[in-house]
Amino acid sequence: MIALAVLLVSMSVAAPATHAQSSYDLYGSARADALGNATTALPDDVGVHANPAARATLSQSTALFYARQSFGLSALQYGASHVAVPFEWGTLSSGLSTFGFEEYREIHASAGYAYAVSFGTARRVRVGTTLRYHHTSIEGYGSAGTVGVNLGIGVSLLRSLHLGVHATNVNGATLVSGEPIPRTLAVGLFYKALDSVQVVTDLFKDVRFPASVRGGLTVTPVDPLVLRAGVTSTPVRFAGGMGVRLGPLNAHVAAEQHQTLGWSPSVSLRVRW
């Protein structure tokens, strides 16, 4: 079971099975899944892997709960929760996620801070950081843990155009010698073409692998329904999903198709108060 699961993880994220930590901590919400995870510049994104700077835009306390099952296998279940609370002096956040099964388990816990500075009437610069504790245990081999530092920046270039940059594990943390946790850099754009149409695009690079281009489209045909579609290269993946907004509740569902391994459904619930 361990060998099969590690093989599927490595194929799904293009990571060699020799790494003790998968890249499953790079998922954040069903909304992001439906957009091909091209969410680096989304100004209101939340989740354990959202750009830390995005939390600086929040005006209400927000909680998000997320679940994903890759390729229909119970051994590849991932679950996460995230809470962000805004104050006058910035936004505090915390998160917890888990992936795996009895013989192989990853647990991640995080704490973050974000702050925004305004320049003029339309331009804002948002900065944020997340401290992320990564712990992996493998039956018969023991366990190990480490802390990675994630950094994010968001800039409002225009009212309808935003730039985002998100770097993970900037301190180069490793679980054990030669076993690094994912170290990535993403640069993205968000464009609000119409009140009902939004476009996102990312250039994503894991230091171990080739760069990946990601893109997504959001359309709101009628309130409260939201439709989404996304695509990712290297490996090629197609995604789609929908969301419903009902007052303080936002519910999202998504499905991602890997060119080789098949479908991965996900669901998330966002609550504001």
Short mmCIF file of the C-alpha atoms (twelve columns), coordinates in Angstrom:
data_MODEL
# 
_entry.id   MODEL 
# 
loop_
_atom_site.group_PDB 
_atom_site.id 
_atom_site.type_symbol 
_atom_site.label_atom_id 
_atom_site.label_alt_id 
_atom_site.label_comp_id 
_atom_site.label_asym_id 
_atom_site.label_seq_id 
_atom_site.Cartn_x 
_atom_site.Cartn_y 
_atom_site.Cartn_z 
_atom_site.pdbx_PDB_model_num 
ATOM 1   C CA . MET A 1   0.000   0.000  0.000   1 
ATOM 2   C CA . ILE A 2   2.775   2.451  0.874   1 
ATOM 3   C CA . ALA A 3   4.604   1.831  -2.399  1 
ATOM 4   C CA . LEU A 4   1.412   2.278  -4.445  1 
ATOM 5   C CA . ALA A 5   0.403   5.453  -2.649  1 
ATOM 6   C CA . VAL A 6   3.847   7.035  -2.934  1 
ATOM 7   C CA . LEU A 7   3.950   6.154  -6.638  1 
ATOM 8   C CA . LEU A 8   0.566   7.799  -7.243  1 
ATOM 9   C CA . VAL A 9   1.579   10.872 -5.259  1 
ATOM 10  C CA . SER A 10  4.789   11.213 -7.239  1 
ATOM 11  C CA . MET A 11  2.978   10.897 -10.563 1 
ATOM 12  C CA . SER A 12  0.250   13.343 -9.593  1 
ATOM 13  C CA . VAL A 13  2.605   16.135 -8.532  1 
ATOM 14  C CA . ALA A 14  5.579   15.243 -10.752 1 
ATOM 15  C CA . ALA A 15  7.751   14.612 -7.695  1 
ATOM 16  C CA . PRO A 16  10.135  11.698 -7.377  1 
ATOM 17  C CA . ALA A 17  9.081   9.071  -4.862  1 
ATOM 18  C CA . THR A 18  12.415  9.406  -3.090  1 
ATOM 19  C CA . HIS A 19  11.198  12.565 -1.311  1 
ATOM 20  C CA . ALA A 20  9.722   11.927 2.119   1 
ATOM 21  C CA . GLN A 21  7.254   14.818 1.787   1 
ATOM 22  C CA . SER A 22  4.699   14.977 -1.018  1 
ATOM 23  C CA . SER A 23  3.410   18.214 -2.530  1 
ATOM 24  C CA . TYR A 24  -0.116  17.765 -1.195  1 
ATOM 25  C CA . ASP A 25  0.352   20.729 1.146   1 
ATOM 26  C CA . LEU A 26  0.229   22.897 -1.996  1 
ATOM 27  C CA . TYR A 27  -3.561  22.505 -2.227  1 
ATOM 28  C CA . GLY A 28  -5.879  24.982 -0.541  1 
ATOM 29  C CA . SER A 29  -9.550  24.950 -1.576  1 
ATOM 30  C CA . ALA A 30  -12.028 23.564 -4.100  1 
ATOM 31  C CA . ARG A 31  -12.252 27.060 -5.590  1 
ATOM 32  C CA . ALA A 32  -8.511  26.955 -6.287  1 
ATOM 33  C CA . ASP A 33  -8.738  23.406 -7.663  1 
ATOM 34  C CA . ALA A 34  -11.407 24.466 -10.168 1 
ATOM 35  C CA . LEU A 35  -9.163  27.304 -11.378 1 
ATOM 36  C CA . GLY A 36  -6.176  25.037 -11.986 1 
ATOM 37  C CA . ASN A 37  -4.654  26.421 -8.760  1 
ATOM 38  C CA . ALA A 38  -3.856  29.660 -10.600 1 
ATOM 39  C CA . THR A 39  -4.756  31.712 -7.535  1 
ATOM 40  C CA . THR A 40  -1.555  33.572 -6.626  1 
ATOM 41  C CA . ALA A 41  -3.026  36.977 -7.509  1 
ATOM 42  C CA . LEU A 42  -6.606  36.409 -6.278  1 
ATOM 43  C CA . PRO A 43  -7.135  39.375 -3.933  1 
ATOM 44  C CA . ASP A 44  -9.631  37.568 -1.665  1 
ATOM 45  C CA . ASP A 45  -8.258  34.019 -1.647  1 
ATOM 46  C CA . VAL A 46  -8.197  32.017 1.595   1 
ATOM 47  C CA . GLY A 47  -6.958  28.549 2.503   1 
ATOM 48  C CA . VAL A 48  -3.889  26.854 3.909   1 
ATOM 49  C CA . HIS A 49  -1.976  27.340 0.654   1 
ATOM 50  C CA . ALA A 50  -3.408  30.692 -0.427  1 
ATOM 51  C CA . ASN A 51  -0.969  33.549 -0.995  1 
ATOM 52  C CA . PRO A 52  -0.385  34.846 2.580   1 
ATOM 53  C CA . ALA A 53  -0.735  38.428 1.338   1 
ATOM 54  C CA . ALA A 54  -4.345  37.869 0.195   1 
ATOM 55  C CA . ARG A 55  -5.556  37.719 3.798   1 
ATOM 56  C CA . ALA A 56  -4.792  41.432 4.178   1 
ATOM 57  C CA . THR A 57  -7.902  42.214 2.089   1 
ATOM 58  C CA . LEU A 58  -10.313 40.518 4.493   1 
ATOM 59  C CA . SER A 59  -12.823 42.729 6.294   1 
ATOM 60  C CA . GLN A 60  -14.546 39.856 8.130   1 
ATOM 61  C CA . SER A 61  -13.352 36.834 10.060  1 
ATOM 62  C CA . THR A 62  -13.274 33.833 7.735   1 
ATOM 63  C CA . ALA A 63  -13.063 30.066 8.166   1 
ATOM 64  C CA . LEU A 64  -12.579 27.537 5.380   1 
ATOM 65  C CA . PHE A 65  -12.927 23.741 5.455   1 
ATOM 66  C CA . TYR A 66  -11.589 21.677 2.552   1 
ATOM 67  C CA . ALA A 67  -11.501 18.006 1.531   1 
ATOM 68  C CA . ARG A 68  -10.020 16.307 -1.527  1 
ATOM 69  C CA . GLN A 69  -9.690  12.683 -2.655  1 
ATOM 70  C CA . SER A 70  -7.230  12.060 -5.447  1 
ATOM 71  C CA . PHE A 71  -8.088  9.538  -8.168  1 
ATOM 72  C CA . GLY A 72  -10.906 8.037  -6.094  1 
ATOM 73  C CA . LEU A 73  -8.506  6.386  -3.626  1 
ATOM 74  C CA . SER A 74  -9.141  6.604  0.115   1 
ATOM 75  C CA . ALA A 75  -5.377  6.375  0.709   1 
ATOM 76  C CA . LEU A 76  -4.969  9.742  -1.023  1 
ATOM 77  C CA . GLN A 77  -7.385  11.801 1.064   1 
ATOM 78  C CA . TYR A 78  -6.444  15.349 2.039   1 
ATOM 79  C CA . GLY A 79  -8.288  17.571 4.500   1 
ATOM 80  C CA . ALA A 80  -7.624  21.101 5.722   1 
ATOM 81  C CA . SER A 81  -9.101  23.891 7.815   1 
ATOM 82  C CA . HIS A 82  -8.110  27.545 7.867   1 
ATOM 83  C CA . VAL A 83  -9.160  30.575 9.934   1 
ATOM 84  C CA . ALA A 84  -8.267  34.239 9.348   1 
ATOM 85  C CA . VAL A 85  -9.226  37.160 11.613  1 
ATOM 86  C CA . PRO A 86  -8.645  40.787 10.536  1 
ATOM 87  C CA . PHE A 87  -7.620  43.547 12.949  1 
ATOM 88  C CA . GLU A 88  -6.746  47.216 12.422  1 
ATOM 89  C CA . TRP A 89  -3.064  46.318 12.573  1 
ATOM 90  C CA . GLY A 90  -3.225  43.317 10.226  1 
ATOM 91  C CA . THR A 91  -4.755  39.879 9.745   1 
ATOM 92  C CA . LEU A 92  -3.846  36.810 11.784  1 
ATOM 93  C CA . SER A 93  -4.419  33.314 10.434  1 
ATOM 94  C CA . SER A 94  -3.960  29.679 11.384  1 
ATOM 95  C CA . GLY A 95  -4.378  26.400 9.561   1 
ATOM 96  C CA . LEU A 96  -4.224  22.647 9.930   1 
ATOM 97  C CA . SER A 97  -4.135  19.939 7.261   1 
ATOM 98  C CA . THR A 98  -3.547  16.212 6.976   1 
ATOM 99  C CA . PHE A 99  -2.872  13.781 4.150   1 
ATOM 100 C CA . GLY A 100 -2.357  10.034 3.897   1 
ATOM 101 C CA . PHE A 101 -3.394  6.841  5.643   1 
ATOM 102 C CA . GLU A 102 -2.383  4.698  8.622   1 
ATOM 103 C CA . GLU A 103 1.039   3.674  7.318   1 
ATOM 104 C CA . TYR A 104 1.931   7.063  5.816   1 
ATOM 105 C CA . ARG A 105 0.716   10.347 7.289   1 
ATOM 106 C CA . GLU A 106 1.549   14.015 6.731   1 
ATOM 107 C CA . ILE A 107 0.347   16.711 9.131   1 
ATOM 108 C CA . HIS A 108 0.823   20.434 8.595   1 
ATOM 109 C CA . ALA A 109 0.085   23.299 10.988  1 
ATOM 110 C CA . SER A 110 0.497   26.993 10.225  1 
ATOM 111 C CA . ALA A 111 0.310   30.506 11.640  1 
ATOM 112 C CA . GLY A 112 0.388   33.653 9.530   1 
ATOM 113 C CA . TYR A 113 0.216   37.445 9.408   1 
ATOM 114 C CA . ALA A 114 -0.744  39.838 6.608   1 
ATOM 115 C CA . TYR A 115 -0.880  43.617 6.231   1 
ATOM 116 C CA . ALA A 116 -1.917  46.061 3.503   1 
ATOM 117 C CA . VAL A 117 -0.658  49.553 2.661   1 
ATOM 118 C CA . SER A 118 -2.618  51.921 0.388   1 
ATOM 119 C CA . PHE A 119 -1.061  54.266 -2.168  1 
ATOM 120 C CA . GLY A 120 -3.625  56.688 -3.575  1 
ATOM 121 C CA . THR A 121 -7.207  55.613 -4.219  1 
ATOM 122 C CA . ALA A 122 -6.674  52.441 -6.246  1 
ATOM 123 C CA . ARG A 123 -3.225  51.017 -5.509  1 
ATOM 124 C CA . ARG A 124 -2.583  48.770 -2.529  1 
ATOM 125 C CA . VAL A 125 0.415   46.649 -1.605  1 
ATOM 126 C CA . ARG A 126 -0.264  43.584 0.516   1 
ATOM 127 C CA . VAL A 127 2.400   41.506 2.250   1 
ATOM 128 C CA . GLY A 128 2.082   38.332 4.256   1 
ATOM 129 C CA . THR A 129 4.001   35.452 5.763   1 
ATOM 130 C CA . THR A 130 3.148   31.970 6.992   1 
ATOM 131 C CA . LEU A 131 5.128   29.698 9.285   1 
ATOM 132 C CA . ARG A 132 4.264   26.127 8.305   1 
ATOM 133 C CA . TYR A 133 5.144   23.089 10.407  1 
ATOM 134 C CA . HIS A 134 5.506   19.908 8.323   1 
ATOM 135 C CA . HIS A 135 5.453   16.481 9.973   1 
ATOM 136 C CA . THR A 136 5.690   13.130 8.200   1 
ATOM 137 C CA . SER A 137 5.460   9.664  9.750   1 
ATOM 138 C CA . ILE A 138 6.046   6.362  7.930   1 
ATOM 139 C CA . GLU A 139 5.248   3.084  9.640   1 
ATOM 140 C CA . GLY A 140 8.434   1.158  10.299  1 
ATOM 141 C CA . TYR A 141 10.654  4.159  9.519   1 
ATOM 142 C CA . GLY A 142 9.736   6.711  12.181  1 
ATOM 143 C CA . SER A 143 8.822   10.367 11.798  1 
ATOM 144 C CA . ALA A 144 10.360  13.798 11.280  1 
ATOM 145 C CA . GLY A 145 9.250   17.418 11.343  1 
ATOM 146 C CA . THR A 146 10.458  20.842 10.255  1 
ATOM 147 C CA . VAL A 147 9.267   24.437 9.836   1 
ATOM 148 C CA . GLY A 148 9.095   26.195 6.488   1 
ATOM 149 C CA . VAL A 149 8.593   29.920 5.895   1 
ATOM 150 C CA . ASN A 150 6.242   31.092 3.129   1 
ATOM 151 C CA . LEU A 151 6.139   34.688 1.861   1 
ATOM 152 C CA . GLY A 152 3.611   36.497 -0.306  1 
ATOM 153 C CA . ILE A 153 3.107   39.859 -1.999  1 
ATOM 154 C CA . GLY A 154 0.033   41.271 -3.714  1 
ATOM 155 C CA . VAL A 155 -0.175  44.535 -5.664  1 
ATOM 156 C CA . SER A 156 -3.250  46.293 -7.051  1 
ATOM 157 C CA . LEU A 157 -1.911  47.572 -10.376 1 
ATOM 158 C CA . LEU A 158 -5.371  48.842 -11.377 1 
ATOM 159 C CA . ARG A 159 -8.831  48.430 -9.863  1 
ATOM 160 C CA . SER A 160 -9.362  45.441 -12.159 1 
ATOM 161 C CA . LEU A 161 -5.783  44.108 -12.352 1 
ATOM 162 C CA . HIS A 162 -3.766  42.510 -9.551  1 
ATOM 163 C CA . LEU A 163 -0.275  40.985 -9.393  1 
ATOM 164 C CA . GLY A 164 0.693   38.303 -6.889  1 
ATOM 165 C CA . VAL A 165 3.913   36.535 -5.881  1 
ATOM 166 C CA . HIS A 166 4.045   33.546 -3.523  1 
ATOM 167 C CA . ALA A 167 7.180   31.682 -2.399  1 
ATOM 168 C CA . THR A 168 7.134   28.586 -0.176  1 
ATOM 169 C CA . ASN A 169 9.894   27.217 2.051   1 
ATOM 170 C CA . VAL A 170 12.156  30.226 1.469   1 
ATOM 171 C CA . ASN A 171 14.374  29.035 4.322   1 
ATOM 172 C CA . GLY A 172 15.089  25.724 2.558   1 
ATOM 173 C CA . ALA A 173 13.845  23.525 5.415   1 
ATOM 174 C CA . THR A 174 14.323  19.754 5.125   1 
ATOM 175 C CA . LEU A 175 12.737  16.850 6.989   1 
ATOM 176 C CA . VAL A 176 15.999  14.925 7.053   1 
ATOM 177 C CA . SER A 177 19.264  15.388 5.205   1 
ATOM 178 C CA . GLY A 178 18.571  15.365 1.483   1 
ATOM 179 C CA . GLU A 179 14.774  15.253 1.948   1 
ATOM 180 C CA . PRO A 180 13.491  18.812 1.339   1 
ATOM 181 C CA . ILE A 181 9.899   19.873 1.707   1 
ATOM 182 C CA . PRO A 182 8.464   21.530 -1.439  1 
ATOM 183 C CA . ARG A 183 10.164  24.802 -2.360  1 
ATOM 184 C CA . THR A 184 8.178   26.761 -4.927  1 
ATOM 185 C CA . LEU A 185 7.703   30.173 -6.519  1 
ATOM 186 C CA . ALA A 186 4.512   31.354 -8.218  1 
ATOM 187 C CA . VAL A 187 3.863   34.633 -10.035 1 
ATOM 188 C CA . GLY A 188 0.311   35.391 -11.090 1 
ATOM 189 C CA . LEU A 189 -2.133  37.926 -12.501 1 
ATOM 190 C CA . PHE A 190 -5.819  38.469 -11.746 1 
ATOM 191 C CA . TYR A 191 -7.974  40.418 -14.217 1 
ATOM 192 C CA . LYS A 192 -11.598 41.372 -13.715 1 
ATOM 193 C CA . ALA A 193 -12.743 41.631 -17.330 1 
ATOM 194 C CA . LEU A 194 -16.396 42.269 -16.394 1 
ATOM 195 C CA . ASP A 195 -18.397 42.266 -13.182 1 
ATOM 196 C CA . SER A 196 -19.310 38.660 -14.009 1 
ATOM 197 C CA . VAL A 197 -16.026 37.481 -15.584 1 
ATOM 198 C CA . GLN A 198 -12.614 37.012 -13.948 1 
ATOM 199 C CA . VAL A 199 -9.418  35.594 -15.455 1 
ATOM 200 C CA . VAL A 200 -6.397  34.275 -13.538 1 
ATOM 201 C CA . THR A 201 -3.036  32.998 -14.709 1 
ATOM 202 C CA . ASP A 202 0.071   31.733 -12.907 1 
ATOM 203 C CA . LEU A 203 3.607   30.714 -13.715 1 
ATOM 204 C CA . PHE A 204 4.511   28.091 -11.107 1 
ATOM 205 C CA . LYS A 205 7.992   26.666 -10.471 1 
ATOM 206 C CA . ASP A 206 9.069   23.961 -8.055  1 
ATOM 207 C CA . VAL A 207 12.859  24.112 -7.754  1 
ATOM 208 C CA . ARG A 208 13.026  20.372 -8.532  1 
ATOM 209 C CA . PHE A 209 10.952  20.387 -11.736 1 
ATOM 210 C CA . PRO A 210 10.106  22.285 -14.941 1 
ATOM 211 C CA . ALA A 211 7.921   25.381 -14.756 1 
ATOM 212 C CA . SER A 212 4.164   24.958 -15.071 1 
ATOM 213 C CA . VAL A 213 1.682   27.381 -16.627 1 
ATOM 214 C CA . ARG A 214 -1.735  27.598 -14.990 1 
ATOM 215 C CA . GLY A 215 -4.891  29.424 -15.956 1 
ATOM 216 C CA . GLY A 216 -8.476  29.768 -14.830 1 
ATOM 217 C CA . LEU A 217 -11.765 31.458 -15.685 1 
ATOM 218 C CA . THR A 218 -14.633 32.436 -13.384 1 
ATOM 219 C CA . VAL A 219 -18.085 33.323 -14.723 1 
ATOM 220 C CA . THR A 220 -21.117 34.386 -12.700 1 
ATOM 221 C CA . PRO A 221 -24.107 33.747 -15.000 1 
ATOM 222 C CA . VAL A 222 -26.626 34.562 -12.289 1 
ATOM 223 C CA . ASP A 223 -26.247 35.360 -8.627  1 
ATOM 224 C CA . PRO A 224 -25.587 33.310 -6.466  1 
ATOM 225 C CA . LEU A 225 -24.143 30.736 -8.934  1 
ATOM 226 C CA . VAL A 226 -20.450 30.820 -9.938  1 
ATOM 227 C CA . LEU A 227 -18.906 28.600 -12.640 1 
ATOM 228 C CA . ARG A 228 -15.168 27.918 -12.942 1 
ATOM 229 C CA . ALA A 229 -12.736 26.189 -15.297 1 
ATOM 230 C CA . GLY A 230 -8.967  25.753 -15.198 1 
ATOM 231 C CA . VAL A 231 -6.000  24.105 -16.880 1 
ATOM 232 C CA . THR A 232 -2.478  23.262 -15.747 1 
ATOM 233 C CA . SER A 233 0.577   22.157 -17.703 1 
ATOM 234 C CA . THR A 234 3.405   19.852 -16.577 1 
ATOM 235 C CA . PRO A 235 1.621   17.558 -15.914 1 
ATOM 236 C CA . VAL A 236 -1.439  18.384 -18.012 1 
ATOM 237 C CA . ARG A 237 -4.573  18.671 -15.883 1 
ATOM 238 C CA . PHE A 238 -8.042  20.035 -16.615 1 
ATOM 239 C CA . ALA A 239 -10.409 21.234 -13.920 1 
ATOM 240 C CA . GLY A 240 -13.879 22.598 -13.447 1 
ATOM 241 C CA . GLY A 241 -16.268 23.426 -10.676 1 
ATOM 242 C CA . MET A 242 -18.976 25.627 -9.312  1 
ATOM 243 C CA . GLY A 243 -19.788 27.654 -6.243  1 
ATOM 244 C CA . VAL A 244 -22.866 29.015 -4.512  1 
ATOM 245 C CA . ARG A 245 -22.953 32.122 -2.332  1 
ATOM 246 C CA . LEU A 246 -25.648 32.266 0.328   1 
ATOM 247 C CA . GLY A 247 -25.068 35.198 2.653   1 
ATOM 248 C CA . PRO A 248 -22.057 34.419 4.868   1 
ATOM 249 C CA . LEU A 249 -21.685 30.916 3.370   1 
ATOM 250 C CA . ASN A 250 -19.787 30.032 0.200   1 
ATOM 251 C CA . ALA A 251 -19.876 26.388 -0.922  1 
ATOM 252 C CA . HIS A 252 -17.559 25.141 -3.681  1 
ATOM 253 C CA . VAL A 253 -17.132 21.839 -5.518  1 
ATOM 254 C CA . ALA A 254 -14.483 20.943 -8.090  1 
ATOM 255 C CA . ALA A 255 -13.085 18.044 -10.089 1 
ATOM 256 C CA . GLU A 256 -9.617  17.843 -11.603 1 
ATOM 257 C CA . GLN A 257 -8.624  15.393 -14.326 1 
ATOM 258 C CA . HIS A 258 -5.025  14.189 -14.557 1 
ATOM 259 C CA . GLN A 259 -4.025  13.076 -18.062 1 
ATOM 260 C CA . THR A 260 -2.891  9.678  -16.741 1 
ATOM 261 C CA . LEU A 261 -4.431  9.015  -13.337 1 
ATOM 262 C CA . GLY A 262 -7.984  10.272 -13.704 1 
ATOM 263 C CA . TRP A 263 -10.316 12.386 -11.587 1 
ATOM 264 C CA . SER A 264 -9.823  14.059 -8.204  1 
ATOM 265 C CA . PRO A 265 -12.968 15.590 -6.655  1 
ATOM 266 C CA . SER A 266 -12.851 18.222 -3.920  1 
ATOM 267 C CA . VAL A 267 -15.237 20.308 -1.855  1 
ATOM 268 C CA . SER A 268 -14.855 23.315 0.440   1 
ATOM 269 C CA . LEU A 269 -17.041 25.509 2.623   1 
ATOM 270 C CA . ARG A 270 -16.199 29.115 3.469   1 
ATOM 271 C CA . VAL A 271 -17.898 30.895 6.382   1 
ATOM 272 C CA . ARG A 272 -17.695 34.629 7.190   1 
ATOM 273 C CA . TRP A 273 -18.837 36.435 10.318  1 
# 
